[in-house]
Amino acid sequence: MSSLRFFFTYSREFLRHWGSYILLIVGTNIALEMLVIPLVQFLIAFILKQGNIPYVSNTNLLTILTRHPAVLGALLLLLAFVLALVFLQFTFQLFGIKSIQTKENQSLWDLFKKSLYHMRHLRPETFFFFLFYFLLILPFANAIFRTPLLSKVTIPVFILEALSENFLFLLLLIVASIVVSYIGIRLLFVLPLMIFSDAAPKAAIEKSLKLTHHRYWHYAWRIFFLTGILTLVSYVGYGISYGLQVGFDLLPKPFPAIGAMLTLSSIQLFSQLMLAWATVLYFSVLVQKFYPLVISGERPLRLVRPSLWTRIAAVILFIFLGGTTLLSNVLYLTGLEDSIPLTISHRGVDNGNGVQNTIPAMAATIKEKPDYIEMDIQETKDRQFVVFHDKNLKRLTGRDKTTHELTLSEIQELQAVENGHVAPIASFDDYLAFANEHHQKLLIEIKTTADDSKEMMDRFIEKYQATILSNHHRIHSLDYHVVAELKEKAPKLYVSYVLPYNLVFPQTPANAYTMEETTLTSDFVRRAHEEDKDVYAWTVNDADSMDRMVSLNVNGIVTDDLQTLQEQIKTYEENPSYAKRIEMYINRLPALDERISEN
């Protein structure tokens, strides 16, 4: 069957039983989002609290691995539990789609029990295989299977950007992506074989390799083709919705507001319909290999008649979900929850207007009037502070030395080259004085290394605390020890803790969290605000991502493109039209080839 014929055949099948498919797929995701994920988050927080671990980041992973065996063991058990749930979700949805397409007339409860039975495949000896399969293969082939449980299994944008700047690393990344994608296609039928045929993992792998032998391009093209068609349909659907709202906005009041509510609600329903449709098409690639599609038959899913109390509970739940969604839509469209974030220039530059972390670049950026300029400082050989990001000076200066191998005066003799500009490296004293003179507030990142002196933070506090407070500068750091020490010894200082990954909400004395944008969610922002802490997003460099961060109500956005950020924020300040709000909402929705995540 050609890919085009496959698309039309199984799309017609989806339309025939769209209610059953939506109940199966969307219902599963709602259950995971409302019940399972909050439980997992609670368990992670509880485990960390019992071990007196306030956060999880790259800076303390080694400590957890070596000094907290009980916590490590509990977290590994929780990871195994999550992987088991992923397997259960995959099995349940695969059985459900197969049941609908073959007209088996099974109830959801029967499907769930059947899926639980197949959990016996999760023996301890197969754990590492599933760890590899779910955490490595599926994120690259997540068009086939997407789950909220793995929404945080992603490569942060700042890592991809850093790798792409180096040709060798970029080449290795491309090669790795191709290799993993190839493995993903070759192992495409491993789980279906284990589920449908009760095959052991080793036998399933061998069988999948045979089934895809000389068929790699066939399945790769089919997945690519389906993704392309579905993406086109989604763009057309969202485009029509936006166009209708543009028309509604031309009408007299209250028709624009009424139209906006209808448009936003239709977009939300359409996005769920697209999710279900895409899942059915992708899963059908797996199912049709083993079971032919049955066109005729009775109702595809047999729903057990619920009791009176169950029906009452379902009605209450429906009213609650509908009411909260309606309220959320009203708040969004009226802008009652809008908050204008601070604009923060990353390393003191705007769209490559100078050399990062230098005074000439800061002077040029000050003209753009950012709320803050973010910059980096670290200690030198003679225990002074220099404004520089990298531990090694080579990338910008050509000198293969670390900041701890040279004195401040020796470093200041060097010229940094970047973006077609040349500028001397500045001391923190000079940089701070220039900022104070021009009334420019700074977000000072304190970078640390193993070579730092024990008294570094004491000297920093003694020398700079007064001027930082009087000029309303702020501080952030990737090193939790810096954050904790500053809040203990200089509690009046505003200190943010930099987090490269949103794994679990931290419990720290910080005033704010500077979170990398990739895994930043509305839930994280909400919890931070509940604890009276701010959230800064970094590094946000495109308009759509800026819109998403603004809609998440972050308190500040760190960017390399200050002018674009200011233009996007200006749209909010000028009370955007309903059509503009609809456009921004659409930009927040995940693409069909992206994993499900919380907006």
C-alpha positions as CSV (number, residue, x, y, z in Angstrom):
1,M,0.0,0.0,0.0
2,S,1.4,3.4,-1.0
3,S,1.8,6.1,1.7
4,L,-0.9,8.2,0.1
5,R,-3.4,5.3,0.0
6,F,-2.4,4.4,3.6
7,F,-3.1,8.0,4.6
8,F,-6.6,8.1,3.1
9,T,-7.5,4.6,4.2
10,Y,-6.7,5.1,7.9
11,S,-7.9,8.7,7.9
12,R,-11.3,7.4,6.8
13,E,-11.1,4.8,9.6
14,F,-10.3,7.6,12.1
15,L,-13.3,9.6,10.9
16,R,-15.6,6.6,11.2
17,H,-14.8,6.1,14.9
18,W,-13.4,9.4,15.9
19,G,-15.2,9.4,19.2
20,S,-13.7,6.1,20.3
21,Y,-10.2,7.2,19.3
22,I,-10.4,10.5,21.1
23,L,-11.8,8.8,24.2
24,L,-8.8,6.4,24.1
25,I,-6.0,8.8,23.3
26,V,-7.0,12.2,24.8
27,G,-8.6,10.4,27.8
28,T,-5.3,8.7,28.5
29,N,-3.3,11.9,28.3
30,I,-5.8,13.7,30.6
31,A,-5.4,10.9,33.2
32,L,-1.7,11.2,33.0
33,E,-1.6,15.0,33.3
34,M,-4.1,15.2,36.1
35,L,-3.2,12.1,38.2
36,V,0.0,10.4,37.3
37,I,2.4,13.3,36.7
38,P,1.4,15.2,39.9
39,L,2.0,11.9,41.8
40,V,5.4,11.5,40.3
41,Q,6.3,15.1,41.0
42,F,5.2,14.7,44.6
43,L,7.3,11.5,45.0
44,I,10.4,13.2,43.6
45,A,10.0,16.1,45.9
46,F,9.4,13.8,48.9
47,I,12.5,11.7,48.2
48,L,14.7,14.8,47.8
49,K,13.3,16.3,51.0
50,Q,14.0,13.1,53.0
51,G,17.6,13.3,51.7
52,N,17.9,17.1,52.5
53,I,18.6,17.8,48.8
54,P,17.1,21.2,47.9
55,Y,17.5,20.8,44.1
56,V,18.7,18.5,41.3
57,S,21.0,20.0,38.7
58,N,24.2,19.1,36.9
59,T,26.1,20.7,39.8
60,N,25.0,18.2,42.4
61,L,24.5,15.0,40.4
62,L,27.9,13.6,41.4
63,T,27.0,14.3,45.1
64,I,23.7,12.5,44.8
65,L,25.5,9.5,43.1
66,T,28.2,9.2,45.6
67,R,26.9,10.5,48.9
68,H,23.1,9.7,48.9
69,P,22.7,6.0,48.0
70,A,19.2,5.9,49.6
71,V,18.0,8.8,47.5
72,L,19.7,7.5,44.4
73,G,18.1,4.1,44.9
74,A,14.6,5.7,45.4
75,L,15.0,7.8,42.3
76,L,16.1,4.8,40.3
77,L,13.0,2.9,41.5
78,L,10.9,5.9,40.6
79,L,12.5,6.0,37.1
80,A,11.7,2.3,36.7
81,F,8.1,3.1,37.7
82,V,7.8,5.9,35.1
83,L,9.2,3.7,32.4
84,A,6.7,1.0,33.4
85,L,3.9,3.6,33.1
86,V,5.2,4.6,29.6
87,F,5.1,0.9,28.6
88,L,1.6,0.6,30.0
89,Q,0.4,3.7,28.1
90,F,2.0,2.4,24.9
91,T,0.4,-1.0,25.4
92,F,-3.0,0.4,26.3
93,Q,-3.2,2.7,23.3
94,L,-1.8,0.0,20.9
95,F,-4.3,-2.5,22.1
96,G,-7.1,0.1,22.0
97,I,-6.3,1.1,18.4
98,K,-6.0,-2.5,17.3
99,S,-9.4,-3.3,19.1
100,I,-11.1,-0.5,17.2
101,Q,-9.6,-1.3,13.8
102,T,-10.3,-5.1,14.1
103,K,-13.8,-4.6,15.7
104,E,-13.0,-6.8,18.7
105,N,-15.7,-4.9,20.8
106,Q,-13.6,-4.8,23.9
107,S,-14.3,-2.4,26.8
108,L,-11.7,0.1,28.0
109,W,-11.5,-1.8,31.3
110,D,-10.8,-5.1,29.4
111,L,-8.1,-3.3,27.5
112,F,-6.6,-1.9,30.7
113,K,-6.5,-5.3,32.3
114,K,-5.0,-6.8,29.2
115,S,-2.3,-4.1,29.2
116,L,-1.5,-4.7,32.8
117,Y,-1.0,-8.4,32.0
118,H,1.6,-7.6,29.4
119,M,3.6,-5.7,32.1
120,R,5.2,-9.0,32.9
121,H,7.7,-8.2,30.1
122,L,9.2,-5.6,32.4
123,R,11.6,-8.0,34.2
124,P,14.7,-6.6,35.8
125,E,17.0,-7.9,33.1
126,T,15.1,-5.9,30.5
127,F,15.1,-2.6,32.4
128,F,18.2,-1.3,30.7
129,F,16.8,-2.1,27.3
130,F,13.7,-0.1,28.0
131,L,15.8,2.7,29.5
132,F,17.6,2.9,26.2
133,Y,14.5,2.4,24.0
134,F,12.3,5.0,25.8
135,L,14.8,7.6,26.7
136,L,17.0,7.5,23.6
137,I,15.1,6.0,20.7
138,L,11.6,7.4,21.3
139,P,12.6,11.0,21.8
140,F,14.1,10.9,18.3
141,A,11.2,9.0,16.8
142,N,8.5,10.6,18.9
143,A,6.2,11.0,15.9
144,I,5.2,7.4,16.5
145,F,4.6,7.7,20.2
146,R,4.3,10.9,22.4
147,T,3.6,10.9,26.1
148,P,3.5,13.6,28.8
149,L,5.6,11.2,30.9
150,L,8.6,11.9,28.7
151,S,8.0,15.6,28.0
152,K,11.3,16.5,29.8
153,V,13.4,14.1,27.9
154,T,14.8,16.7,25.5
155,I,18.0,18.4,24.6
156,P,18.0,22.0,25.9
157,V,18.2,24.7,23.2
158,F,21.4,26.2,24.6
159,I,23.3,22.9,24.2
160,L,22.2,22.6,20.6
161,E,23.2,26.2,19.9
162,A,26.6,25.7,21.5
163,L,27.1,22.5,19.5
164,S,26.1,24.1,16.3
165,E,28.7,26.8,16.7
166,N,31.4,24.2,16.3
167,F,31.5,22.5,12.9
168,L,32.9,19.2,14.3
169,F,30.3,19.0,17.1
170,L,27.6,20.0,14.6
171,L,28.7,17.2,12.3
172,L,28.8,14.7,15.2
173,L,25.3,15.8,16.2
174,I,23.9,15.3,12.7
175,V,25.6,11.9,12.4
176,A,24.3,10.9,15.9
177,S,20.8,12.0,14.9
178,I,20.9,10.0,11.7
179,V,22.3,6.9,13.5
180,V,19.6,7.0,16.2
181,S,16.9,7.6,13.7
182,Y,18.1,4.6,11.7
183,I,18.1,2.5,14.9
184,G,14.7,3.8,15.8
185,I,13.2,2.6,12.4
186,R,15.0,-0.8,12.6
187,L,13.6,-1.3,16.1
188,L,10.2,0.0,15.1
189,F,8.3,-3.3,15.7
190,V,10.1,-4.4,18.9
191,L,7.3,-3.3,21.3
192,P,4.4,-4.4,19.0
193,L,6.0,-7.9,18.8
194,M,6.4,-8.1,22.5
195,I,2.8,-7.0,23.0
196,F,1.0,-8.8,20.2
197,S,3.2,-11.9,20.0
198,D,4.5,-12.2,23.6
199,A,8.0,-12.2,22.2
200,A,10.9,-11.8,24.6
201,P,13.0,-8.6,24.0
202,K,15.9,-10.4,22.3
203,A,13.5,-12.3,19.9
204,A,11.5,-9.1,19.3
205,I,14.7,-7.2,18.3
206,E,15.7,-9.9,15.9
207,K,12.3,-10.1,14.4
208,S,12.0,-6.3,14.0
209,L,15.4,-6.2,12.3
210,K,14.1,-8.8,9.8
211,L,10.8,-7.0,9.2
212,T,12.6,-3.7,8.4
213,H,15.5,-5.3,6.4
214,H,15.7,-3.4,3.2
215,R,12.6,-1.5,4.3
216,Y,14.2,1.4,6.1
217,W,13.4,3.9,3.5
218,H,9.9,2.6,3.1
219,Y,9.0,3.3,6.8
220,A,11.1,6.4,7.0
221,W,9.3,7.9,4.0
222,R,5.9,6.8,5.4
223,I,6.5,8.6,8.7
224,F,7.9,11.6,7.0
225,F,5.0,11.7,4.6
226,L,2.4,11.4,7.3
227,T,4.1,14.1,9.4
228,G,4.2,16.4,6.4
229,I,0.5,16.0,5.6
230,L,-0.6,16.4,9.2
231,T,1.5,19.5,9.6
232,L,0.0,21.0,6.5
233,V,-3.5,20.3,7.7
234,S,-2.8,21.8,11.1
235,Y,-1.3,24.9,9.6
236,V,-4.4,25.3,7.3
237,G,-6.7,24.7,10.2
238,Y,-5.0,27.2,12.5
239,G,-4.7,29.7,9.7
240,I,-8.4,29.5,9.0
241,S,-9.1,30.1,12.7
242,Y,-6.8,33.1,12.8
243,G,-8.4,34.5,9.6
244,L,-11.9,34.2,11.0
245,Q,-10.8,36.1,14.1
246,V,-9.4,38.8,12.0
247,G,-12.8,39.1,10.5
248,F,-14.6,39.1,13.9
249,D,-12.3,41.9,15.1
250,L,-13.8,44.1,12.3
251,L,-17.3,43.8,13.8
252,P,-18.7,46.0,16.5
253,K,-18.7,45.0,20.1
254,P,-19.4,42.4,21.5
255,F,-18.9,40.3,18.4
256,P,-15.1,40.3,18.5
257,A,-15.1,39.0,22.1
258,I,-17.7,36.3,21.3
259,G,-15.8,35.3,18.2
260,A,-12.6,35.1,20.2
261,M,-14.1,32.7,22.7
262,L,-15.5,30.5,19.9
263,T,-12.3,30.6,18.0
264,L,-10.1,29.8,21.0
265,S,-12.3,26.9,22.0
266,S,-12.4,25.6,18.5
267,I,-8.6,25.7,18.3
268,Q,-8.3,23.8,21.6
269,L,-10.7,21.1,20.3
270,F,-8.9,21.0,16.9
271,S,-5.5,20.5,18.6
272,Q,-6.9,17.5,20.5
273,L,-8.5,16.2,17.3
274,M,-5.1,16.5,15.5
275,L,-3.3,14.8,18.3
276,A,-5.8,11.8,18.2
277,W,-5.7,11.7,14.4
278,A,-1.9,11.7,14.3
279,T,-1.6,9.0,17.0
280,V,-4.0,6.8,15.1
281,L,-2.1,7.2,11.8
282,Y,1.3,6.6,13.4
283,F,0.1,3.6,15.4
284,S,-1.6,2.2,12.4
285,V,1.9,1.8,10.8
286,L,2.6,-0.7,13.6
287,V,-0.8,-2.3,13.8
288,Q,-1.4,-3.0,10.1
289,K,1.8,-5.0,10.0
290,F,0.1,-7.7,12.1
291,Y,-3.7,-7.1,11.8
292,P,-5.6,-6.0,8.7
293,L,-8.1,-3.2,9.0
294,V,-11.7,-4.4,9.3
295,I,-14.1,-2.0,7.7
296,S,-17.5,-3.5,8.8
297,G,-18.5,-4.4,12.3
298,E,-20.3,-3.2,15.4
299,R,-19.3,-0.5,17.8
300,P,-15.5,-0.6,18.0
301,L,-15.2,0.0,21.8
302,R,-17.7,-1.5,24.2
303,L,-18.3,0.9,27.1
304,V,-19.4,-0.7,30.3
305,R,-22.5,1.1,31.6
306,P,-21.2,3.0,34.7
307,S,-23.0,3.2,38.0
308,L,-25.0,6.2,39.0
309,W,-22.3,7.6,41.3
310,T,-19.7,7.1,38.5
311,R,-21.9,9.0,36.1
312,I,-22.4,11.8,38.7
313,A,-18.6,12.0,39.2
314,A,-18.0,12.1,35.5
315,V,-20.5,15.0,35.1
316,I,-18.8,16.9,37.9
317,L,-15.4,16.3,36.4
318,F,-16.6,17.4,33.0
319,I,-18.1,20.6,34.5
320,F,-14.9,21.3,36.4
321,L,-12.7,20.8,33.4
322,G,-15.0,22.8,31.1
323,G,-15.3,25.6,33.7
324,T,-11.6,25.9,34.4
325,T,-10.9,25.9,30.6
326,L,-13.5,28.6,30.1
327,L,-12.2,30.7,32.9
328,S,-8.6,30.3,31.6
329,N,-9.7,31.4,28.2
330,V,-11.5,34.5,29.5
331,L,-8.4,35.5,31.5
332,Y,-6.2,34.9,28.5
333,L,-8.3,36.8,26.0
334,T,-9.0,39.8,28.3
335,G,-5.3,40.0,29.3
336,L,-6.1,40.0,33.0
337,E,-3.1,37.8,33.7
338,D,-0.7,39.6,31.5
339,S,2.5,40.7,33.1
340,I,5.3,42.5,31.2
341,P,8.7,40.8,31.7
342,L,12.0,42.6,32.2
343,T,14.1,42.8,29.1
344,I,17.6,41.4,29.8
345,S,20.5,41.6,27.3
346,H,22.5,38.4,27.4
347,R,26.2,39.1,28.0
348,G,25.6,42.8,27.2
349,V,25.0,42.4,23.5
350,D,22.1,42.9,21.1
351,N,22.1,41.0,17.9
352,G,25.9,40.9,17.7
353,N,26.5,44.6,18.2
354,G,29.8,44.0,19.9
355,V,32.1,41.6,21.8
356,Q,30.2,39.9,24.7
357,N,31.0,41.1,28.2
358,T,32.9,44.2,27.1
359,I,32.3,47.9,27.9
360,P,32.0,49.0,24.2
361,A,29.2,46.4,23.7
362,M,27.5,47.5,26.9
363,A,27.7,51.1,25.7
364,A,26.0,50.2,22.4
365,T,23.3,48.1,24.1
366,I,22.5,50.7,26.7
367,K,21.1,52.9,23.9
368,E,18.4,50.2,23.4
369,K,17.4,50.7,27.1
370,P,17.2,47.2,28.4
371,D,15.9,46.7,31.9
372,Y,19.0,44.7,32.8
373,I,22.3,43.7,31.2
374,E,23.4,40.2,32.1
375,M,27.1,39.7,32.3
376,D,29.6,37.2,33.7
377,I,32.4,37.6,36.2
378,Q,35.0,35.1,37.5
379,E,38.1,35.2,39.7
380,T,41.6,35.8,38.4
381,K,45.0,34.6,39.6
382,D,45.5,37.7,41.9
383,R,42.0,37.2,43.4
384,Q,40.4,40.1,41.4
385,F,37.2,39.8,39.3
386,V,37.3,39.9,35.5
387,V,34.3,40.2,33.2
388,F,34.5,37.0,31.1
389,H,32.3,34.0,30.3
390,D,34.5,31.1,29.4
391,K,36.9,29.5,31.8
392,N,39.5,29.5,29.1
393,L,40.4,32.7,27.3
394,K,41.3,31.1,23.9
395,R,38.0,31.2,22.1
396,L,37.8,35.0,22.2
397,T,41.4,36.1,22.7
398,G,43.5,33.3,21.1
399,R,45.4,33.0,24.4
400,D,45.2,29.4,25.7
401,K,45.1,30.2,29.4
402,T,42.4,30.1,32.1
403,T,41.4,33.2,34.0
404,H,43.1,31.7,37.1
405,E,46.5,31.4,35.2
406,L,46.7,35.2,34.6
407,T,46.4,38.3,36.8
408,L,43.8,40.8,36.1
409,S,46.3,43.3,34.5
410,E,47.6,40.5,32.2
411,I,44.1,39.6,31.1
412,Q,43.2,43.3,30.5
413,E,46.1,43.5,28.0
414,L,44.3,41.0,25.8
415,Q,41.9,41.9,23.0
416,A,38.7,39.9,22.5
417,V,37.4,39.4,19.0
418,E,33.8,38.5,18.2
419,N,31.0,39.5,15.7
420,G,33.5,41.5,13.7
421,H,34.3,43.6,16.7
422,V,37.5,44.0,18.8
423,A,37.4,45.2,22.4
424,P,39.6,44.9,25.5
425,I,38.6,42.6,28.4
426,A,37.2,44.6,31.3
427,S,37.7,44.3,35.0
428,F,34.5,44.0,37.0
429,D,35.3,47.3,38.7
430,D,35.4,49.2,35.4
431,Y,32.4,47.5,34.0
432,L,30.3,48.1,37.2
433,A,31.5,51.8,37.3
434,F,30.4,52.3,33.7
435,A,27.0,50.8,34.3
436,N,26.5,52.9,37.5
437,E,27.5,56.0,35.7
438,H,24.9,55.3,33.0
439,H,22.2,54.1,35.4
440,Q,22.2,50.7,33.8
441,K,21.1,47.9,36.1
442,L,23.1,44.6,35.8
443,L,22.3,41.0,36.3
444,I,25.7,39.7,37.5
445,E,26.4,36.0,36.9
446,I,29.1,34.7,39.3
447,K,30.9,31.9,37.6
448,T,32.9,29.5,39.7
449,T,35.7,26.9,39.1
450,A,37.7,24.5,41.3
451,D,40.5,27.0,41.4
452,D,38.5,29.7,43.2
453,S,39.8,30.9,46.5
454,K,37.9,30.0,49.7
455,E,37.4,33.7,50.5
456,M,36.1,34.7,47.1
457,M,32.5,35.3,48.1
458,D,33.5,37.1,51.3
459,R,35.6,39.5,49.3
460,F,32.8,39.9,46.8
461,I,30.3,40.8,49.5
462,E,32.6,43.1,51.3
463,K,33.7,45.0,48.2
464,Y,30.5,45.1,46.1
465,Q,27.4,44.6,48.3
466,A,26.8,48.3,49.0
467,T,27.0,49.5,45.4
468,I,25.0,46.5,44.1
469,L,22.2,47.4,46.6
470,S,22.3,51.1,45.9
471,N,22.2,50.7,42.2
472,H,19.6,47.9,42.2
473,H,21.8,45.3,40.5
474,R,20.9,41.6,40.8
475,I,22.9,38.4,40.9
476,H,22.5,34.9,39.6
477,S,24.7,31.8,39.5
478,L,24.8,28.2,38.3
479,D,26.6,27.3,41.6
480,Y,24.1,26.6,44.4
481,H,26.8,27.2,47.0
482,V,27.2,30.8,45.7
483,V,23.4,31.3,46.0
484,A,23.2,29.8,49.5
485,E,26.3,31.7,50.8
486,L,25.1,35.1,49.4
487,K,21.6,34.7,51.0
488,E,23.2,33.6,54.3
489,K,25.8,36.4,54.5
490,A,24.1,39.1,52.5
491,P,20.4,38.4,52.7
492,K,19.4,41.8,51.2
493,L,21.0,40.9,47.9
494,Y,18.7,39.8,45.1
495,V,20.0,36.4,44.0
496,S,18.6,34.0,41.4
497,Y,19.6,30.4,41.0
498,V,20.3,29.4,37.4
499,L,18.8,26.1,36.3
500,P,19.7,24.5,33.0
501,Y,16.9,21.9,33.3
502,N,13.5,21.7,34.9
503,L,13.4,18.3,36.5
504,V,11.9,19.1,39.9
505,F,10.9,22.3,41.5
506,P,13.7,23.3,43.9
507,Q,13.5,24.4,47.5
508,T,16.1,27.1,48.0
509,P,16.5,30.5,49.6
510,A,17.0,32.2,46.2
511,N,14.8,35.2,45.2
512,A,14.3,33.9,41.7
513,Y,15.1,31.1,39.3
514,T,16.8,31.7,35.9
515,M,15.5,28.7,33.9
516,E,16.6,27.6,30.4
517,E,13.6,28.0,28.2
518,T,13.3,24.5,26.7
519,T,11.8,22.8,29.7
520,L,10.2,25.8,31.4
521,T,6.5,25.3,32.0
522,S,3.5,27.2,33.3
523,D,3.5,24.8,36.3
524,F,7.0,25.8,37.3
525,V,6.2,29.6,36.9
526,R,3.0,29.2,38.9
527,R,4.8,27.4,41.8
528,A,7.5,29.9,41.9
529,H,5.1,32.8,42.1
530,E,3.2,31.0,44.8
531,E,6.4,31.1,46.8
532,D,7.0,34.7,45.9
533,K,9.9,34.0,43.7
534,D,10.5,35.4,40.2
535,V,11.3,33.4,37.1
536,Y,13.7,34.5,34.3
537,A,13.9,32.6,31.0
538,W,17.1,32.2,29.1
539,T,18.3,32.4,26.3
540,V,15.2,33.3,24.2
541,N,16.1,34.4,20.7
542,D,13.1,34.0,18.4
543,A,9.7,35.8,18.4
544,D,7.6,32.7,18.9
545,S,9.6,31.6,21.9
546,M,9.4,35.1,23.3
547,D,5.6,35.1,22.9
548,R,5.5,31.8,24.7
549,M,7.6,33.0,27.6
550,V,5.5,36.2,27.9
551,S,2.3,34.0,28.0
552,L,3.8,31.9,30.7
553,N,4.1,35.1,32.8
554,V,7.8,34.9,33.4
555,N,9.3,37.9,35.2
556,G,12.2,38.4,32.8
557,I,13.6,37.2,29.5
558,V,17.3,37.0,28.7
559,T,18.0,37.3,25.0
560,D,20.7,37.9,22.4
561,D,18.1,39.8,20.3
562,L,17.0,42.7,22.5
563,Q,15.2,44.6,19.7
564,T,13.0,41.7,18.7
565,L,12.1,41.1,22.4
566,Q,11.2,44.7,22.9
567,E,9.0,44.6,19.7
568,Q,7.2,41.5,21.0
569,I,6.6,43.0,24.4
570,K,5.3,46.3,22.9
571,T,2.5,44.2,21.3
572,Y,1.4,43.2,24.8
573,E,1.7,46.7,26.2
574,E,-0.5,48.1,23.4
575,N,-3.4,45.7,24.4
576,P,-3.2,43.3,21.4
577,S,-6.2,42.5,19.3
578,Y,-8.1,39.2,19.8
579,A,-6.6,38.0,16.5
580,K,-3.1,38.7,17.8
581,R,-3.8,36.8,21.0
582,I,-5.2,33.9,19.0
583,E,-1.9,33.9,16.9
584,M,0.2,33.9,20.1
585,Y,-1.8,31.0,21.5
586,I,-1.3,29.0,18.3
587,N,2.4,29.6,18.5
588,R,2.4,28.0,22.0
589,L,1.0,24.7,20.7
590,P,3.4,21.9,20.2
591,A,4.1,20.8,16.6
592,L,2.9,17.3,15.5
593,D,6.5,16.0,15.6
594,E,7.2,17.5,19.1
595,R,6.6,15.6,22.3
596,I,3.7,16.7,24.5
597,S,4.6,19.2,27.1
598,E,2.9,21.6,29.3
599,N,2.5,25.2,28.0
